[in-house]
Amino acid sequence: MKRWKFAVSAFLVLAMAAIVPAQAQQVTAIRAGKMFDPRSGANLTNQVVLITGDKITEVGPADRVKIPAGAKVIDLSQATVLPGLIDGHVHLTDAQGGLQHQMMVALFSATASMNAGYTTLVSMGTHGGGYGDVELKKAIEAGLVKGPRIITSGPIVNITMPGKSPFPLLNTPMDPDLTANGADGMRAAVRELAHYGVEHVKIHTTGPFTFDKDGKMFNQPLPTREELAALIDEAHRRGMWVASHTYGGEGLKMAIDLGLDNIQHATAATDDDIREIVQKHLAITTTILDHRQDEPDDLKQWAPYSRWRLVEQTWKKMLASGVILGWGSGSAPPPGRVYNTECNCSHGVQGEMFPIFVKWGASPVYTLRMATTVNAEIIRMSDKLGAIEKGKFADIIAVSGDPLQDISEMQHVKFVMKGGSVVRNDLVPAQ
Protein backbone atom coordinates (compact mmCIF):
# COMPACT_ATOMS: atom_id res chain seq x y z
CA MET A 1 0.00 0.00 0.00
CA LYS A 2 2.77 2.41 0.95
CA ARG A 3 4.59 1.57 -2.29
CA TRP A 4 1.41 2.28 -4.26
CA LYS A 5 0.93 5.65 -2.53
CA PHE A 6 4.58 6.52 -3.15
CA ALA A 7 4.20 5.65 -6.84
CA VAL A 8 1.06 7.80 -7.15
CA SER A 9 2.77 10.71 -5.39
CA ALA A 10 5.79 10.42 -7.65
CA PHE A 11 3.53 10.34 -10.71
CA LEU A 12 1.68 13.49 -9.55
CA VAL A 13 4.95 15.33 -8.96
CA LEU A 14 6.18 14.43 -12.43
CA ALA A 15 2.86 15.39 -14.00
CA MET A 16 2.85 18.77 -12.28
CA ALA A 17 6.44 19.38 -13.32
CA ALA A 18 5.50 18.63 -16.91
CA ILE A 19 2.85 21.35 -16.96
CA VAL A 20 4.97 24.00 -15.23
CA PRO A 21 6.30 26.29 -18.00
CA ALA A 22 9.98 25.93 -18.67
CA GLN A 23 12.11 28.88 -17.69
CA ALA A 24 11.78 31.42 -20.49
CA GLN A 25 14.77 31.78 -22.79
CA GLN A 26 16.42 35.16 -23.22
CA VAL A 27 14.83 37.14 -26.04
CA THR A 28 16.99 39.41 -28.16
CA ALA A 29 15.40 42.26 -30.11
CA ILE A 30 17.03 44.08 -33.01
CA ARG A 31 15.75 47.52 -33.97
CA ALA A 32 16.46 47.87 -37.69
CA GLY A 33 16.33 51.33 -39.25
CA LYS A 34 16.39 49.71 -42.68
CA MET A 35 16.13 45.99 -43.35
CA PHE A 36 16.87 44.49 -46.75
CA ASP A 37 14.15 42.09 -47.87
CA PRO A 38 15.44 39.84 -50.69
CA ARG A 39 11.90 38.81 -51.62
CA SER A 40 10.72 42.32 -52.50
CA GLY A 41 14.16 43.68 -53.29
CA ALA A 42 13.48 46.70 -51.09
CA ASN A 43 14.56 48.08 -47.75
CA LEU A 44 11.82 47.85 -45.14
CA THR A 45 11.96 50.67 -42.59
CA ASN A 46 11.62 50.73 -38.81
CA GLN A 47 11.56 46.97 -38.30
CA VAL A 48 11.92 44.83 -35.19
CA VAL A 49 13.42 41.33 -35.22
CA LEU A 50 12.82 39.09 -32.20
CA ILE A 51 15.21 36.21 -31.60
CA THR A 52 15.02 33.31 -29.17
CA GLY A 53 17.89 30.87 -29.07
CA ASP A 54 19.32 30.61 -32.57
CA LYS A 55 16.08 31.31 -34.46
CA ILE A 56 14.04 34.32 -35.49
CA THR A 57 10.68 34.17 -33.72
CA GLU A 58 9.06 37.33 -35.08
CA VAL A 59 9.85 40.12 -37.49
CA GLY A 60 7.85 43.11 -38.66
CA PRO A 61 7.14 46.83 -38.28
CA ALA A 62 7.88 48.33 -34.87
CA ASP A 63 4.23 49.31 -34.39
CA ARG A 64 3.19 45.68 -34.73
CA VAL A 65 6.05 43.67 -33.19
CA LYS A 66 6.35 44.61 -29.54
CA ILE A 67 9.62 44.08 -27.69
CA PRO A 68 8.89 42.01 -24.56
CA ALA A 69 9.98 43.20 -21.14
CA GLY A 70 13.44 41.98 -20.24
CA ALA A 71 14.54 41.52 -23.82
CA LYS A 72 18.14 42.29 -24.76
CA VAL A 73 17.91 45.16 -27.25
CA ILE A 74 20.40 45.82 -30.05
CA ASP A 75 19.81 49.20 -31.62
CA LEU A 76 20.65 49.21 -35.34
CA SER A 77 18.19 51.99 -36.11
CA GLN A 78 20.88 53.99 -37.91
CA ALA A 79 22.06 51.03 -40.02
CA THR A 80 20.92 48.76 -42.83
CA VAL A 81 20.30 45.22 -41.65
CA LEU A 82 20.63 42.26 -44.03
CA PRO A 83 20.53 38.45 -43.90
CA GLY A 84 23.86 36.76 -43.20
CA LEU A 85 25.74 36.22 -46.45
CA ILE A 86 26.46 32.83 -48.02
CA ASP A 87 29.76 32.37 -49.83
CA GLY A 88 29.10 29.48 -52.20
CA HIS A 89 32.73 28.65 -53.02
CA VAL A 90 35.58 28.67 -50.52
CA HIS A 91 38.60 26.57 -49.59
CA LEU A 92 39.54 26.56 -45.92
CA THR A 93 42.76 24.53 -45.77
CA ASP A 94 46.20 24.78 -47.36
CA ALA A 95 47.70 21.25 -47.61
CA GLN A 96 50.83 22.34 -45.74
CA GLY A 97 50.77 20.01 -42.73
CA GLY A 98 48.86 17.50 -40.62
CA LEU A 99 45.29 17.66 -39.40
CA GLN A 100 46.11 19.96 -36.47
CA HIS A 101 47.66 22.51 -38.82
CA GLN A 102 44.78 22.16 -41.26
CA MET A 103 42.25 22.76 -38.50
CA MET A 104 44.01 25.94 -37.35
CA VAL A 105 44.24 27.27 -40.90
CA ALA A 106 40.60 26.39 -41.51
CA LEU A 107 39.47 28.16 -38.34
CA PHE A 108 41.51 31.25 -39.21
CA SER A 109 40.05 31.31 -42.74
CA ALA A 110 36.49 30.72 -41.61
CA THR A 111 36.69 33.36 -38.87
CA ALA A 112 37.97 36.01 -41.28
CA SER A 113 35.05 35.39 -43.62
CA MET A 114 32.49 35.29 -40.80
CA ASN A 115 33.72 38.62 -39.46
CA ALA A 116 33.13 40.07 -42.93
CA GLY A 117 29.48 38.96 -42.88
CA TYR A 118 29.68 35.49 -44.43
CA THR A 119 27.85 33.46 -41.83
CA THR A 120 27.67 30.42 -44.12
CA LEU A 121 30.59 29.04 -46.14
CA VAL A 122 30.36 26.29 -48.74
CA SER A 123 33.59 24.31 -48.80
CA MET A 124 34.44 23.39 -52.39
CA GLY A 125 37.25 20.97 -51.71
CA THR A 126 39.90 20.87 -49.00
CA HIS A 127 42.86 20.97 -51.42
CA GLY A 128 44.96 18.55 -49.38
CA GLY A 129 43.26 19.19 -46.04
CA GLY A 130 41.51 15.82 -45.98
CA TYR A 131 38.38 16.07 -43.89
CA GLY A 132 39.50 19.17 -42.03
CA ASP A 133 36.31 21.01 -43.00
CA VAL A 134 34.19 18.24 -41.46
CA GLU A 135 36.20 18.30 -38.23
CA LEU A 136 35.95 22.08 -38.00
CA LYS A 137 32.20 21.94 -38.53
CA LYS A 138 31.91 19.41 -35.70
CA ALA A 139 33.96 21.64 -33.39
CA ILE A 140 31.80 24.67 -34.20
CA GLU A 141 28.54 22.77 -33.70
CA ALA A 142 29.83 21.36 -30.40
CA GLY A 143 30.55 24.89 -29.20
CA LEU A 144 34.30 24.27 -28.83
CA VAL A 145 35.11 27.16 -31.17
CA LYS A 146 33.13 29.95 -32.78
CA GLY A 147 32.72 29.92 -36.53
CA PRO A 148 30.30 30.16 -39.44
CA ARG A 149 28.03 27.46 -40.77
CA ILE A 150 30.13 25.22 -42.99
CA ILE A 151 28.71 23.09 -45.80
CA THR A 152 31.34 20.39 -46.11
CA SER A 153 32.85 18.59 -49.11
CA GLY A 154 36.07 16.97 -47.90
CA PRO A 155 38.57 16.18 -50.68
CA ILE A 156 37.67 16.71 -54.33
CA VAL A 157 36.93 13.58 -56.37
CA ASN A 158 39.10 13.30 -59.48
CA ILE A 159 40.18 10.77 -62.03
CA THR A 160 43.89 10.03 -62.23
CA MET A 161 44.82 13.53 -63.31
CA PRO A 162 46.96 14.47 -66.29
CA GLY A 163 49.97 16.47 -65.24
CA LYS A 164 53.67 16.31 -64.38
CA SER A 165 53.63 14.52 -61.03
CA PRO A 166 56.94 12.95 -59.98
CA PHE A 167 57.12 9.17 -59.98
CA PRO A 168 57.46 7.97 -56.37
CA LEU A 169 60.64 5.91 -55.92
CA LEU A 170 60.45 5.39 -52.17
CA ASN A 171 57.43 7.16 -50.73
CA THR A 172 54.12 7.90 -52.35
CA PRO A 173 53.46 11.65 -52.17
CA MET A 174 50.17 12.70 -50.62
CA ASP A 175 47.44 13.19 -53.19
CA PRO A 176 45.28 16.16 -52.21
CA ASP A 177 42.28 14.70 -54.04
CA LEU A 178 40.31 11.46 -53.78
CA THR A 179 41.32 9.60 -56.94
CA ALA A 180 38.62 7.46 -58.57
CA ASN A 181 38.49 5.78 -61.98
CA GLY A 182 35.57 4.03 -63.64
CA ALA A 183 31.92 4.12 -62.64
CA ASP A 184 32.44 1.75 -59.71
CA GLY A 185 35.39 3.81 -58.52
CA MET A 186 33.24 6.94 -58.55
CA ARG A 187 30.55 5.24 -56.51
CA ALA A 188 33.15 4.01 -54.02
CA ALA A 189 34.55 7.54 -53.68
CA VAL A 190 31.12 8.98 -52.95
CA ARG A 191 30.54 6.32 -50.32
CA GLU A 192 33.85 7.18 -48.66
CA LEU A 193 32.87 10.85 -48.56
CA ALA A 194 29.49 9.95 -47.08
CA HIS A 195 31.19 7.71 -44.52
CA TYR A 196 33.24 10.62 -43.22
CA GLY A 197 30.27 12.96 -43.03
CA VAL A 198 30.51 15.37 -45.97
CA GLU A 199 27.38 17.09 -47.24
CA HIS A 200 28.14 17.44 -50.93
CA VAL A 201 30.55 16.12 -53.55
CA LYS A 202 32.97 18.19 -55.63
CA ILE A 203 34.49 16.90 -58.87
CA HIS A 204 36.57 18.41 -61.67
CA THR A 205 34.97 17.81 -65.06
CA THR A 206 37.62 19.87 -66.88
CA GLY A 207 41.37 20.03 -66.38
CA PRO A 208 44.27 21.51 -68.40
CA PHE A 209 43.31 24.35 -70.75
CA THR A 210 44.76 26.57 -73.45
CA PHE A 211 43.75 29.56 -75.60
CA ASP A 212 44.30 29.49 -79.36
CA LYS A 213 45.47 32.47 -81.44
CA ASP A 214 41.86 33.61 -81.88
CA GLY A 215 41.08 33.57 -78.17
CA LYS A 216 39.05 30.36 -78.09
CA MET A 217 39.53 28.42 -74.87
CA PHE A 218 40.06 24.68 -75.07
CA ASN A 219 39.43 22.60 -71.93
CA GLN A 220 40.45 18.99 -71.52
CA PRO A 221 37.54 16.86 -70.27
CA LEU A 222 38.33 14.60 -67.31
CA PRO A 223 35.77 11.96 -66.29
CA THR A 224 33.82 10.05 -68.92
CA ARG A 225 30.09 10.49 -69.18
CA GLU A 226 29.61 7.10 -67.54
CA GLU A 227 31.87 8.06 -64.62
CA LEU A 228 30.17 11.43 -64.06
CA ALA A 229 26.69 9.90 -64.30
CA ALA A 230 27.64 7.25 -61.72
CA LEU A 231 29.01 9.87 -59.32
CA ILE A 232 25.90 12.04 -59.60
CA ASP A 233 23.58 9.05 -59.16
CA GLU A 234 25.45 7.72 -56.12
CA ALA A 235 25.58 11.17 -54.50
CA HIS A 236 21.85 11.63 -54.91
CA ARG A 237 21.23 8.15 -53.49
CA ARG A 238 23.20 9.21 -50.40
CA GLY A 239 21.26 12.45 -50.02
CA MET A 240 24.10 14.65 -51.28
CA TRP A 241 24.28 17.14 -54.13
CA VAL A 242 27.15 17.56 -56.60
CA ALA A 243 29.27 20.58 -57.48
CA SER A 244 31.87 20.69 -60.23
CA HIS A 245 34.92 22.66 -61.29
CA THR A 246 34.01 23.18 -64.93
CA TYR A 247 35.34 25.76 -67.37
CA GLY A 248 33.92 24.69 -70.73
CA GLY A 249 34.00 22.31 -73.66
CA GLU A 250 32.98 18.67 -73.44
CA GLY A 251 33.30 18.65 -69.65
CA LEU A 252 30.74 21.46 -69.39
CA LYS A 253 28.41 19.91 -71.94
CA MET A 254 28.39 16.62 -69.98
CA ALA A 255 27.64 18.45 -66.74
CA ILE A 256 24.75 20.31 -68.35
CA ASP A 257 23.37 17.23 -70.08
CA LEU A 258 23.45 15.19 -66.86
CA GLY A 259 21.86 18.03 -64.86
CA LEU A 260 24.75 18.48 -62.43
CA ASP A 261 23.46 20.35 -59.37
CA ASN A 262 25.92 23.24 -58.97
CA ILE A 263 28.36 24.00 -61.78
CA GLN A 264 31.25 26.21 -60.69
CA HIS A 265 32.87 28.73 -63.06
CA ALA A 266 31.50 28.01 -66.60
CA THR A 267 34.18 30.46 -67.72
CA ALA A 268 34.10 29.36 -71.36
CA ALA A 269 30.38 28.59 -71.72
CA THR A 270 29.17 29.05 -75.30
CA ASP A 271 25.89 30.59 -76.36
CA ASP A 272 24.49 27.07 -76.90
CA ASP A 273 25.66 26.04 -73.43
CA ILE A 274 23.96 29.07 -71.89
CA ARG A 275 20.68 28.35 -73.67
CA GLU A 276 20.67 24.79 -72.36
CA ILE A 277 21.62 25.91 -68.85
CA VAL A 278 18.57 28.21 -68.84
CA GLN A 279 16.29 25.52 -70.28
CA LYS A 280 17.35 23.03 -67.62
CA HIS A 281 17.12 25.60 -64.82
CA LEU A 282 20.68 24.84 -63.70
CA ALA A 283 22.71 27.01 -61.34
CA ILE A 284 26.14 28.48 -62.14
CA THR A 285 28.43 29.86 -59.45
CA THR A 286 31.17 31.89 -61.14
CA THR A 287 34.23 32.88 -59.15
CA ILE A 288 36.04 35.90 -60.59
CA LEU A 289 38.68 37.27 -58.23
CA ASP A 290 40.71 34.07 -58.65
CA HIS A 291 40.75 34.66 -62.42
CA ARG A 292 41.90 38.22 -61.81
CA GLN A 293 44.73 36.95 -59.59
CA ASP A 294 45.80 34.49 -62.32
CA GLU A 295 45.66 37.15 -65.06
CA PRO A 296 49.44 37.88 -65.21
CA ASP A 297 50.36 34.21 -65.66
CA ASP A 298 47.62 33.72 -68.26
CA LEU A 299 48.86 36.72 -70.26
CA LYS A 300 52.42 35.41 -70.22
CA GLN A 301 51.18 32.41 -72.18
CA TRP A 302 48.21 33.63 -74.20
CA ALA A 303 48.16 37.45 -74.34
CA PRO A 304 45.89 39.20 -75.04
CA TYR A 305 43.62 36.40 -73.82
CA SER A 306 42.98 35.23 -70.28
CA ARG A 307 40.32 33.67 -68.06
CA TRP A 308 39.72 37.06 -66.38
CA ARG A 309 38.91 38.72 -69.70
CA LEU A 310 36.82 35.79 -70.90
CA VAL A 311 34.80 35.39 -67.71
CA GLU A 312 33.53 38.97 -67.91
CA GLN A 313 32.09 38.34 -71.37
CA THR A 314 30.59 35.00 -70.35
CA TRP A 315 29.09 36.23 -67.09
CA LYS A 316 27.41 39.18 -68.81
CA LYS A 317 25.85 36.78 -71.34
CA MET A 318 24.62 34.50 -68.57
CA LEU A 319 23.15 37.45 -66.66
CA ALA A 320 21.31 38.71 -69.75
CA SER A 321 20.02 35.20 -70.54
CA GLY A 322 18.50 34.59 -67.11
CA VAL A 323 20.91 31.95 -65.79
CA ILE A 324 20.58 31.25 -62.06
CA LEU A 325 23.79 32.86 -60.84
CA GLY A 326 25.16 32.00 -57.41
CA TRP A 327 27.74 33.95 -55.41
CA GLY A 328 31.08 32.31 -54.69
CA SER A 329 34.48 33.86 -54.10
CA GLY A 330 36.96 31.02 -54.45
CA SER A 331 38.70 32.36 -51.33
CA ALA A 332 41.49 30.16 -49.97
CA PRO A 333 44.44 30.51 -47.59
CA PRO A 334 47.53 32.31 -48.92
CA PRO A 335 49.66 31.89 -50.91
CA GLY A 336 47.07 30.04 -52.99
CA ARG A 337 44.60 32.90 -53.15
CA VAL A 338 45.42 36.53 -52.32
CA TYR A 339 42.77 39.04 -53.38
CA ASN A 340 44.18 41.86 -51.27
CA THR A 341 47.94 42.31 -50.97
CA GLU A 342 47.65 44.61 -47.96
CA CYS A 343 46.20 41.82 -45.81
CA ASN A 344 47.76 39.01 -47.87
CA CYS A 345 44.37 37.33 -47.81
CA SER A 346 41.23 36.44 -49.68
CA HIS A 347 38.99 35.35 -46.80
CA GLY A 348 37.35 38.46 -45.41
CA VAL A 349 37.81 40.67 -48.47
CA GLN A 350 35.65 38.80 -50.98
CA GLY A 351 33.05 41.58 -50.81
CA GLU A 352 34.90 43.26 -53.67
CA MET A 353 32.90 40.99 -55.96
CA PHE A 354 29.73 42.99 -55.30
CA PRO A 355 30.82 46.21 -57.07
CA ILE A 356 32.43 44.21 -59.89
CA PHE A 357 29.16 42.44 -60.63
CA VAL A 358 27.35 45.79 -60.54
CA LYS A 359 29.93 47.19 -62.95
CA TRP A 360 29.19 44.22 -65.22
CA GLY A 361 25.50 45.09 -65.35
CA ALA A 362 23.83 43.54 -62.31
CA SER A 363 21.70 45.68 -60.01
CA PRO A 364 22.69 45.93 -56.33
CA VAL A 365 19.51 44.00 -55.46
CA TYR A 366 20.50 41.21 -57.84
CA THR A 367 23.95 40.82 -56.28
CA LEU A 368 22.52 40.78 -52.74
CA ARG A 369 20.05 38.08 -53.74
CA MET A 370 22.92 36.05 -55.22
CA ALA A 371 24.61 35.91 -51.81
CA THR A 372 21.40 35.29 -49.84
CA THR A 373 18.22 33.75 -51.25
CA VAL A 374 19.73 32.38 -54.48
CA ASN A 375 22.63 30.68 -52.71
CA ALA A 376 20.25 29.34 -50.05
CA GLU A 377 18.25 27.67 -52.83
CA ILE A 378 21.38 26.31 -54.53
CA ILE A 379 22.62 24.63 -51.32
CA ARG A 380 19.09 23.43 -50.45
CA MET A 381 18.79 25.45 -47.26
CA SER A 382 16.21 28.07 -48.18
CA ASP A 383 14.05 26.91 -45.25
CA LYS A 384 16.81 27.94 -42.84
CA LEU A 385 18.91 30.66 -44.50
CA GLY A 386 18.87 33.56 -46.94
CA ALA A 387 16.31 35.93 -45.45
CA ILE A 388 15.34 37.54 -42.14
CA GLU A 389 12.11 35.62 -41.62
CA LYS A 390 10.33 33.85 -38.79
CA GLY A 391 11.65 30.34 -38.25
CA LYS A 392 14.99 30.87 -39.98
CA PHE A 393 18.36 30.99 -38.28
CA ALA A 394 19.17 34.37 -36.74
CA ASP A 395 22.08 35.02 -39.10
CA ILE A 396 22.02 38.80 -39.45
CA ILE A 397 24.53 41.45 -40.52
CA ALA A 398 24.47 45.23 -40.80
CA VAL A 399 26.29 48.04 -42.60
CA SER A 400 26.37 51.77 -41.90
CA GLY A 401 25.02 52.97 -45.24
CA ASP A 402 22.57 51.70 -47.83
CA PRO A 403 23.98 49.04 -50.19
CA LEU A 404 21.08 49.57 -52.60
CA GLN A 405 22.53 53.03 -53.20
CA ASP A 406 26.20 52.14 -52.80
CA ILE A 407 27.02 48.45 -53.13
CA SER A 408 30.57 49.03 -51.85
CA GLU A 409 28.98 49.12 -48.38
CA MET A 410 29.13 45.31 -48.55
CA GLN A 411 32.88 45.57 -48.20
CA HIS A 412 32.45 47.24 -44.81
CA VAL A 413 30.19 45.03 -42.70
CA LYS A 414 30.01 46.44 -39.15
CA PHE A 415 27.71 44.01 -37.34
CA VAL A 416 27.56 40.21 -37.52
CA MET A 417 25.24 37.84 -35.69
CA LYS A 418 25.28 34.09 -36.27
CA GLY A 419 22.56 31.95 -34.75
CA GLY A 420 21.48 34.65 -32.34
CA SER A 421 24.99 35.27 -30.98
CA VAL A 422 26.73 38.55 -31.72
CA VAL A 423 30.07 37.92 -33.39
CA ARG A 424 30.94 41.53 -34.08
CA ASN A 425 29.36 44.89 -33.33
CA ASP A 426 31.19 48.00 -34.49
CA LEU A 427 28.00 50.07 -34.61
CA VAL A 428 26.50 50.33 -31.13
CA PRO A 429 26.83 48.41 -27.88
CA ALA A 430 24.05 46.05 -26.81
CA GLN A 431 21.76 47.55 -24.18
C-alpha positions, 0 to 999 in steps of 0.5 A, spaced: 500 500 500 505 504 501 509 503 495 502 504 491 501 511 494 509 513 493 508 511 486 502 515 485 505 521 489 511 520 484 507 520 478 503 526 480 509 530 482 512 528 475 505 530 472 505 537 475 512 538 473 510 537 466 505 542 466 509 547 469 512 552 464 519 551 462 524 557 464 523 562 459 529 563 454 532 570 453 529 574 447 533 578 443 530 584 439 534 588 433 531 595 432 532 595 424 532 602 421 532 599 414 532 591 413 533 588 406 528 584 404 530 579 398 523 577 396 521 584 395 528 587 393 526 593 397 529 596 404 523 595 409 523 601 414 523 601 422 523 593 423 523 589 429 526 582 429 525 578 435 530 572 436 530 566 441 535 561 441 538 561 434 532 562 431 528 568 429 521 568 432 518 574 429 519 580 425 515 586 422 514 593 423 515 596 430 508 598 431 506 591 430 512 587 433 512 589 440 519 588 444 517 584 450 519 586 457 526 583 459 529 583 452 536 584 450 535 590 445 540 591 439 539 598 436 541 598 429 536 603 427 541 607 424 544 602 419 541 597 414 540 590 416 541 584 411 541 576 412 547 573 413 551 572 407 552 565 403 559 564 400 558 558 395 565 557 393 571 557 398 577 553 400 579 553 408 585 549 408 592 549 405 595 542 404 601 544 408 601 540 414 597 535 418 590 535 421 592 539 427 595 545 422 589 544 417 584 545 422 588 551 425 588 554 418 581 552 416 578 556 423 583 562 421 580 562 414 572 561 416 573 566 422 575 572 417 570 570 412 564 570 418 567 577 421 566 580 414 558 577 414 559 570 411 555 566 416 555 560 411 561 558 407 560 552 402 567 548 402 568 546 395 574 541 396 579 541 401 585 541 397 589 537 401 586 538 407 583 531 408 576 532 412 579 538 415 572 542 413 568 536 417 572 536 423 571 544 424 564 543 422 563 538 428 567 543 433 563 549 431 557 545 432 559 542 439 561 549 441 568 548 442 570 554 437 566 559 434 565 559 426 560 560 421 556 554 418 560 550 414 557 546 408 562 540 407 565 537 401 572 533 404 577 532 398 575 533 391 573 527 387 578 526 381 580 521 375 587 520 375 589 527 373 593 528 367 599 532 369 607 532 371 607 529 377 613 525 380 614 518 380 614 515 387 621 511 388 620 510 395 614 514 398 608 515 395 606 523 395 600 525 398 594 526 393 590 532 395 584 529 391 580 522 392 582 519 386 577 514 382 576 511 376 571 508 372 563 508 374 564 503 380 570 507 382 566 513 382 561 510 386 566 508 391 569 515 392 562 517 394 561 512 399 567 514 402 565 521 402 558 519 405 562 515 410 566 521 413 560 525 413 561 530 408 554 534 405 556 534 398 561 532 392 565 536 388 568 533 382 573 536 376 569 535 369 575 539 366 582 540 367 588 543 363 586 548 358 589 553 353 587 559 348 588 558 341 590 564 337 583 567 336 582 567 343 578 560 343 579 556 350 580 549 349 578 545 356 580 537 356 575 533 359 576 529 365 571 523 367 567 520 362 560 520 361 559 514 364 563 516 370 560 522 371 553 519 371 555 514 376 558 519 381 551 524 380 547 518 381 550 515 387 551 522 391 543 523 390 542 516 393 546 518 399 542 524 399 548 529 397 548 534 391 554 535 386 558 541 385 563 541 379 569 545 377 568 546 370 570 551 365 567 549 358 567 544 352 565 537 353 566 537 360 561 542 361 556 539 356 556 533 360 555 536 366 549 540 363 546 534 359 546 530 366 543 536 370 549 536 375 546 540 381 551 546 382 556 547 376 562 552 378 565 557 373 563 556 366 568 560 364 568 558 357 560 557 356 558 558 349 551 561 347 548 554 346 551 552 353 547 558 356 541 556 352 541 549 355 543 551 362 537 556 362 532 551 359 534 546 364 534 551 370 541 549 372 545 554 377 552 556 375 556 559 381 562 563 377 568 565 381 572 571 378 577 574 383 581 568 382 581 569 375 583 576 376 589 573 380 591 568 375 591 574 369 598 575 369 600 568 368 595 567 363 597 573 359 604 570 359 602 564 355 596 567 351 596 574 351 591 578 349 587 572 352 585 570 359 580 567 363 579 574 367 577 577 360 573 571 358 569 570 364 567 577 364 564 576 357 561 570 359 558 572 365 554 578 362 551 573 357 549 568 362 546 574 366 542 577 360 540 570 358 537 569 365 541 563 368 541 562 375 547 565 378 550 563 385 555 567 389 562 564 390 568 567 391 573 562 391 577 564 397 582 560 400 588 561 404 595 564 402 599 563 398 594 560 394 589 565 393 590 573 395 585 578 393 588 583 397 595 584 398 595 589 404 592 583 408 595 578 404 588 574 404 582 572 400 577 570 406 574 576 409 575 581 403 571 577 398 566 583 398 569 586 392 565 581 388 559 585 389 561 592 385 564 588 380 558 584 378 554 591 378 559 594 374 558 588 369 551 590 369 547 587 375 543 591 379 545 591 387 539 588 389 540 582 384 547 581 387 545 581 394 540 576 392 545 572 389 549 571 396 542 570 400 536 567 397 539 564 391 545 561 394 540 558 399 536 555 394 542 552 390 545 549 397 538 546 399 537 550 405 532 556 403 528 553 409 533 555 414 537 561 411 537 567 406 532 571 409 530 575 415 524 571 416 520 567 422 523 560 423 529 561 420 536 561 423 538 568 426 544 570 421 544 577 421 549 582 418 548 590 418 552 596 414 552 603 416 550 605 409 545 603 404 547 598 399 542 599 394 545 606 393 552 604 394 554 596 393 561 598 396 557 598 403 558 590 402 565 591 403 564 594 410 560 590 414 560 592 421 555 588 425 555 580 424 550 575 428 550 568 427 545 563 430 542 569 435 549 570 438 553 577 436 560 575 433 561 583 431 558 589 433 562 595 431 555 600 430 552 600 437 553 596 444 548 592 446 543 595 451 
